[in-house]
Amino acid sequence: MAKAHINEPSPAVTPEIVQEYERDGHVCIRGLIDAETVLNYRPLIEEISESWRYEKRPIEERETYGKSFSAGA
């Protein structure tokens, strides 16, 4: 598995993408991480997503990240 060097700036991450992340709380940058790395993180992402599925706070009280896992939103 290729190791991601998250402390090194990526040419794919532009100032506009940073602004979009700051505004929306998430971005999708296709090709930033290779498929093998994504597959290695998939079980963890699914586990976290599943735990957020049962969030009991009203959607209005959640932070942006918490809102992103709402099936009803």
C-alpha positions in Angstrom: 0.0 0.0 0.0 1.3 3.4 -0.9 1.7 5.7 2.1 -0.1 9.0 2.0 1.9 11.9 3.1 -0.8 14.2 4.5 1.6 16.9 5.6 2.8 17.5 2.1 0.8 19.9 0.0 -0.9 18.3 -3.0 -1.0 20.2 -6.3 -4.6 19.0 -6.6 -5.6 21.0 -3.5 -6.1 24.5 -4.8 -7.0 27.6 -2.7 -10.5 27.3 -4.2 -10.9 23.7 -2.9 -9.7 24.9 0.5 -12.4 27.6 0.5 -15.0 25.0 -0.6 -14.0 22.8 2.3 -14.2 25.6 4.7 -17.6 26.6 3.4 -19.2 23.1 3.1 -17.2 21.0 5.5 -16.2 18.4 2.8 -14.8 18.1 -0.7 -14.3 15.4 -3.3 -10.9 15.4 -5.0 -10.9 12.5 -7.4 -7.5 10.9 -7.9 -6.0 12.4 -4.8 -5.7 9.0 -3.1 -5.1 5.8 -5.0 -7.8 3.1 -5.1 -5.9 0.7 -2.9 -5.6 3.2 -0.1 -9.3 4.0 -0.3 -10.1 0.3 -0.1 -8.0 -0.1 3.0 -9.9 2.7 4.7 -13.3 1.5 3.6 -14.1 -0.6 6.6 -13.3 2.3 9.0 -15.3 4.7 6.9 -18.3 2.3 6.9 -18.0 1.8 10.7 -18.0 5.5 11.4 -20.9 6.1 8.9 -22.9 3.4 10.6 -22.3 4.9 14.0 -23.6 8.3 12.8 -26.7 6.6 11.4 -28.2 6.4 14.8 -27.5 10.1 15.8 -30.4 11.2 18.0 -29.9 15.0 18.0 -32.2 17.0 15.8 -30.5 17.8 12.5 -30.5 21.5 13.4 -28.3 20.9 16.5 -25.6 18.9 14.6 -22.4 20.3 13.2 -21.8 20.1 9.4 -20.0 16.8 9.6 -22.8 15.2 11.6 -25.4 16.4 9.2 -23.6 14.7 6.3 -24.5 11.3 7.7 -28.2 11.9 8.0 -30.2 9.7 5.7 -33.2 11.9 6.1 -31.5 15.2 5.3 
